[in-house]
Amino acid sequence: MPLSVQKLVGRLTFRQLQVFLSVYQEKSYSKAGDVLGLTQPAVSSQIRQLEAALGVPLVEYVGRKLFYTAAGEKLAASIQVIFEELRFLQTDLAALEGQVAGELKLVAVNTAQYVVPYLLNGFLQQHPDINVTISVVNRAEALERLSDNQDHLVIMGIVPDEKPLASLPFLDNELVAVAKADHPIHLLSAPTMEDFFEAGLLSRESGSGTRLALELFCQQQGVSLDLKMEMGSNDAVKHGVLAGLGVAVLPRLGILPELTLGQLKVIALPHFPLRRSWCAVYPKAKHPTPSMRAFLQYLQENLEHLDKLFE
């Protein structure tokens, strides 16, 4: 290393970097102190020592408002990279010891939120040191997050062919046509798609996975999709059906309690149920972390077990 870098390393501490990053994120000395368990004078002292070591000002006040200099902005970005590399090192060292640790960031589309908790139970029993976070979003946001490489894995149904994505199908996603138990459509011996649409179709918004599957089905069958009402979530659609507003196509996994209790009944439409697969999806160019590899391996090794969970 150049001598100047050696001197710099000798004068910097990780504690100083941690304090500065906390000040940067909290935009306040006092709030950073609360997070780190330090007094405000102690935070100020750490920042002054860091500025002296670097030889540049990192923060400045205009009136009573805290701002960051160009050097401060650059330092904050560098610290985040350093700390991220340390997290990678921690997980890699644990993997060398046969233990998988670290973060696993999962994103589930709305309809997959019923599935993910059942995936995690057995997985976390095998890998208790992995810290899992789950975000539930709509399909459009899930695709955006995939494009931005924000997460480790996205759990979704229909995977776009036009994007450079890798996917692991792991569970059957059965979409069933349903109506309230006392709906007149159940009295028909052989209901048709026309009968179904006439009963008033409630559906998710355009772009959702369930809606897309139904649109593809109608296109293949040469029938026009006839909607009565759009709703913003599968729960809203389900409750609309329970309230007697109409009929719907919903994932069986999302309505198991209502089917078991007899509140909803499946309509025996031709070519139904529609069958898709839940998939774990990630960009092909992504370098899998140890926790991500462990989760994909768990799914691969437990395909039969996962199917039985939802029988």
C-alpha positions as CSV (number, residue, x, y, z in Angstrom):
1,M,0.0,0.0,0.0
2,P,1.2,3.6,-0.6
3,L,2.6,5.2,2.6
4,S,-0.2,7.7,2.7
5,V,-2.8,4.9,2.8
6,Q,-0.9,3.1,5.5
7,K,-0.9,6.2,7.6
8,L,-4.6,6.7,7.0
9,V,-5.4,3.2,8.0
10,G,-3.4,3.6,11.2
11,R,-5.4,6.8,12.1
12,L,-8.9,5.6,11.3
13,T,-11.1,3.3,13.4
14,F,-14.2,1.3,12.5
15,R,-15.9,3.0,15.4
16,Q,-15.3,6.4,13.8
17,L,-16.7,5.1,10.5
18,Q,-19.7,3.6,12.3
19,V,-20.4,6.9,14.1
20,F,-20.2,9.0,10.9
21,L,-22.5,6.6,9.0
22,S,-25.0,6.8,11.8
23,V,-24.9,10.6,11.8
24,Y,-25.3,10.5,8.0
25,Q,-28.3,8.2,8.1
26,E,-30.0,9.9,11.1
27,K,-29.1,13.4,9.9
28,S,-28.5,14.3,13.5
29,Y,-25.7,14.0,16.1
30,S,-28.2,13.4,19.0
31,K,-30.2,10.8,17.1
32,A,-27.0,9.0,16.1
33,G,-26.0,9.0,19.7
34,D,-29.3,7.4,20.7
35,V,-28.8,4.7,18.2
36,L,-25.2,3.9,19.2
37,G,-25.6,4.5,23.0
38,L,-23.3,7.6,23.0
39,T,-23.7,11.1,24.3
40,Q,-23.9,13.9,21.7
41,P,-20.4,15.2,22.8
42,A,-19.0,11.7,22.3
43,V,-20.4,11.7,18.8
44,S,-19.0,15.1,18.1
45,S,-15.6,14.0,19.3
46,Q,-15.6,11.0,17.0
47,I,-16.5,13.2,14.0
48,R,-13.8,15.7,14.8
49,Q,-11.2,12.9,15.1
50,L,-12.3,11.5,11.7
51,E,-12.1,14.9,10.0
52,A,-8.6,15.4,11.5
53,A,-7.5,12.0,10.2
54,L,-8.8,12.6,6.7
55,G,-7.8,16.3,6.7
56,V,-11.1,17.5,5.2
57,P,-14.4,18.7,6.7
58,L,-17.2,16.2,6.5
59,V,-20.2,18.1,7.9
60,E,-21.3,21.7,8.0
61,Y,-24.2,23.7,9.6
62,V,-26.2,26.3,7.7
63,G,-28.2,28.0,10.5
64,R,-29.3,25.1,12.6
65,K,-29.5,22.6,9.8
66,L,-26.9,19.9,9.3
67,F,-25.4,19.3,5.8
68,Y,-22.7,17.1,4.4
69,T,-19.8,18.3,2.3
70,A,-18.8,16.5,-1.0
71,A,-16.2,14.7,1.0
72,G,-18.8,13.6,3.6
73,E,-21.1,12.3,0.9
74,K,-18.2,10.3,-0.7
75,L,-17.1,8.9,2.7
76,A,-20.7,7.8,3.5
77,A,-20.9,5.8,0.2
78,S,-17.5,4.3,0.8
79,I,-18.3,3.2,4.4
80,Q,-21.5,1.5,3.2
81,V,-19.3,-0.5,0.7
82,I,-16.8,-1.4,3.4
83,F,-19.5,-2.6,5.8
84,E,-21.2,-4.6,3.1
85,E,-17.9,-6.3,2.3
86,L,-17.5,-7.1,6.0
87,R,-21.0,-8.7,5.9
88,F,-19.9,-10.8,2.9
89,L,-16.7,-11.8,4.7
90,Q,-18.7,-12.8,7.8
91,T,-21.0,-15.1,5.8
92,D,-18.2,-16.5,3.7
93,L,-16.2,-17.4,6.9
94,A,-19.3,-19.0,8.4
95,A,-19.8,-21.0,5.3
96,L,-16.2,-22.3,5.5
97,E,-17.0,-23.6,8.9
98,G,-20.1,-25.3,7.6
99,Q,-22.5,-22.8,8.9
100,V,-24.6,-20.5,6.7
101,A,-25.3,-17.1,8.2
102,G,-26.2,-13.6,7.1
103,E,-29.2,-11.9,5.5
104,L,-31.8,-13.3,3.1
105,K,-33.9,-10.7,1.5
106,L,-37.1,-12.2,0.0
107,V,-39.8,-10.4,-1.9
108,A,-43.2,-12.0,-2.4
109,V,-45.9,-10.9,-4.8
110,N,-49.3,-10.4,-3.0
111,T,-50.6,-13.9,-3.8
112,A,-47.4,-15.6,-2.6
113,Q,-47.5,-14.1,0.9
114,Y,-49.6,-17.2,2.0
115,V,-46.9,-19.5,0.8
116,V,-43.6,-18.0,2.1
117,P,-44.1,-18.6,5.8
118,Y,-44.5,-22.3,5.2
119,L,-41.2,-22.3,3.2
120,L,-39.3,-20.7,6.0
121,N,-40.3,-23.0,8.9
122,G,-38.2,-25.9,7.8
123,F,-35.5,-23.8,6.3
124,L,-34.8,-21.8,9.4
125,Q,-34.7,-25.0,11.5
126,Q,-31.8,-26.0,9.3
127,H,-30.2,-22.5,9.2
128,P,-31.1,-20.6,12.4
129,D,-28.3,-18.0,11.9
130,I,-29.8,-16.6,8.7
131,N,-31.8,-13.4,9.2
132,V,-34.8,-13.3,6.8
133,T,-36.7,-10.2,5.8
134,I,-39.8,-10.4,3.6
135,S,-41.4,-7.6,1.5
136,V,-44.8,-8.1,0.0
137,V,-45.4,-6.1,-3.2
138,N,-47.5,-6.2,-6.3
139,R,-46.2,-7.9,-9.5
140,A,-45.2,-4.6,-11.2
141,E,-43.0,-3.6,-8.2
142,A,-41.6,-7.1,-8.0
143,L,-40.4,-6.9,-11.6
144,E,-39.0,-3.4,-10.9
145,R,-37.1,-4.7,-7.9
146,L,-35.7,-7.6,-10.0
147,S,-34.5,-5.1,-12.6
148,D,-32.8,-3.0,-9.9
149,N,-31.3,-6.2,-8.2
150,Q,-32.6,-4.9,-4.8
151,D,-33.2,-8.3,-3.2
152,H,-31.9,-11.9,-3.1
153,L,-35.0,-13.7,-4.4
154,V,-38.5,-12.9,-5.6
155,I,-41.3,-15.4,-5.1
156,M,-43.8,-15.0,-8.0
157,G,-45.9,-16.9,-10.4
158,I,-45.6,-16.1,-14.1
159,V,-41.9,-15.3,-14.9
160,P,-41.4,-13.0,-17.9
161,D,-39.6,-14.7,-20.8
162,E,-38.2,-11.4,-22.2
163,K,-36.1,-10.7,-19.1
164,P,-32.7,-12.3,-18.2
165,L,-34.0,-14.1,-15.2
166,A,-33.2,-17.5,-13.6
167,S,-36.1,-19.3,-11.8
168,L,-36.7,-22.4,-9.8
169,P,-40.3,-23.7,-9.8
170,F,-41.1,-25.2,-6.5
171,L,-44.8,-25.4,-5.8
172,D,-48.0,-25.8,-7.9
173,N,-50.1,-22.6,-7.9
174,E,-53.7,-23.7,-8.6
175,L,-56.1,-21.0,-9.7
176,V,-59.7,-21.9,-9.1
177,A,-63.0,-20.3,-10.1
178,V,-65.1,-19.7,-7.0
179,A,-68.4,-18.2,-5.9
180,K,-70.1,-17.8,-2.5
181,A,-71.5,-21.2,-1.3
182,D,-75.2,-20.1,-1.9
183,H,-74.6,-18.5,-5.3
184,P,-77.0,-19.7,-8.1
185,I,-74.2,-20.6,-10.4
186,H,-73.6,-23.8,-8.3
187,L,-77.1,-25.0,-9.3
188,L,-75.9,-25.3,-13.0
189,S,-74.9,-28.8,-13.9
190,A,-72.3,-27.7,-16.5
191,P,-71.5,-24.0,-16.1
192,T,-69.8,-22.3,-19.0
193,M,-67.5,-19.3,-19.2
194,E,-70.4,-17.3,-20.4
195,D,-72.3,-18.3,-17.2
196,F,-69.3,-17.4,-15.2
197,F,-68.9,-13.9,-16.7
198,E,-72.7,-13.2,-16.4
199,A,-72.4,-13.9,-12.7
200,G,-70.2,-10.8,-12.4
201,L,-66.4,-11.3,-12.5
202,L,-64.4,-9.6,-9.8
203,S,-60.7,-9.4,-10.7
204,R,-57.3,-8.0,-9.7
205,E,-56.0,-5.0,-11.6
206,S,-54.3,-5.4,-15.0
207,G,-50.7,-6.5,-14.6
208,S,-51.2,-8.7,-11.5
209,G,-50.2,-12.4,-11.8
210,T,-53.7,-13.8,-11.3
211,R,-55.2,-11.4,-13.8
212,L,-52.4,-12.2,-16.3
213,A,-53.1,-15.9,-16.0
214,L,-56.8,-15.4,-16.6
215,E,-56.1,-13.1,-19.6
216,L,-53.8,-15.8,-21.2
217,F,-56.4,-18.5,-20.6
218,C,-59.1,-16.4,-22.3
219,Q,-56.8,-15.6,-25.2
220,Q,-56.1,-19.3,-25.7
221,Q,-59.8,-20.2,-25.5
222,G,-60.8,-17.4,-27.8
223,V,-63.2,-15.7,-25.4
224,S,-63.3,-12.1,-24.3
225,L,-62.6,-11.2,-20.6
226,D,-65.7,-9.6,-19.2
227,L,-65.1,-7.8,-15.9
228,K,-67.7,-6.4,-13.5
229,M,-65.2,-4.9,-11.0
230,E,-61.4,-4.5,-10.5
231,M,-60.0,-4.7,-7.0
232,G,-56.5,-3.9,-5.6
233,S,-55.7,-7.2,-3.8
234,N,-56.7,-10.9,-3.7
235,D,-58.1,-10.4,-0.2
236,A,-60.4,-7.6,-1.5
237,V,-61.5,-9.9,-4.3
238,K,-62.1,-12.8,-1.9
239,H,-64.2,-10.6,0.4
240,G,-66.1,-9.2,-2.6
241,V,-67.1,-12.8,-3.5
242,L,-68.0,-13.5,0.2
243,A,-70.2,-10.4,0.2
244,G,-72.1,-11.7,-2.9
245,L,-70.8,-9.1,-5.4
246,G,-69.8,-11.8,-7.9
247,V,-67.4,-14.6,-8.8
248,A,-63.7,-14.7,-9.2
249,V,-60.6,-16.7,-10.1
250,L,-58.3,-17.0,-7.0
251,P,-55.3,-19.1,-5.9
252,R,-56.5,-22.1,-4.0
253,L,-53.8,-21.6,-1.3
254,G,-55.2,-18.1,-0.5
255,I,-58.7,-19.4,0.2
256,L,-58.2,-22.7,1.9
257,P,-60.0,-21.7,5.1
258,E,-63.0,-20.4,3.3
259,L,-63.2,-23.6,1.2
260,T,-62.8,-25.8,4.3
261,L,-65.5,-23.9,6.1
262,G,-67.8,-24.1,3.1
263,Q,-68.1,-20.3,2.7
264,L,-66.8,-20.5,-0.8
265,K,-67.3,-23.3,-3.4
266,V,-65.3,-24.1,-6.5
267,I,-67.1,-23.7,-9.8
268,A,-66.5,-26.7,-12.2
269,L,-65.7,-24.6,-15.3
270,P,-64.2,-26.3,-18.4
271,H,-60.4,-26.4,-18.5
272,F,-60.2,-25.3,-14.8
273,P,-58.3,-25.1,-12.5
274,L,-55.6,-23.1,-14.2
275,R,-52.2,-24.4,-13.2
276,R,-49.1,-22.3,-12.8
277,S,-46.0,-22.7,-10.6
278,W,-44.6,-20.6,-7.8
279,C,-41.0,-19.8,-8.6
280,A,-38.0,-18.4,-6.8
281,V,-36.6,-15.8,-9.3
282,Y,-33.4,-13.8,-9.5
283,P,-31.3,-12.1,-12.2
284,K,-29.2,-14.5,-14.2
285,A,-26.1,-12.3,-13.7
286,K,-26.5,-12.2,-9.9
287,H,-23.8,-13.8,-7.7
288,P,-25.7,-15.9,-5.2
289,T,-24.8,-15.3,-1.5
290,P,-24.4,-18.3,0.8
291,S,-27.9,-17.7,2.3
292,M,-29.4,-17.5,-1.1
293,R,-27.8,-20.7,-2.3
294,A,-28.9,-22.4,0.9
295,F,-32.6,-21.4,0.3
296,L,-32.6,-22.5,-3.3
297,Q,-31.0,-25.8,-2.3
298,Y,-33.7,-26.2,0.4
299,L,-36.5,-25.7,-2.1
300,Q,-34.9,-28.1,-4.6
301,E,-34.5,-30.8,-2.0
302,N,-38.0,-30.4,-0.5
303,L,-40.2,-30.2,-3.6
304,E,-42.3,-33.2,-2.7
305,H,-42.6,-32.2,1.0
306,L,-43.8,-28.7,0.0
307,D,-46.5,-30.1,-2.2
308,K,-47.8,-32.2,0.7
309,L,-48.0,-29.2,3.0
310,F,-50.9,-27.8,0.9
311,E,-52.8,-30.9,0.1
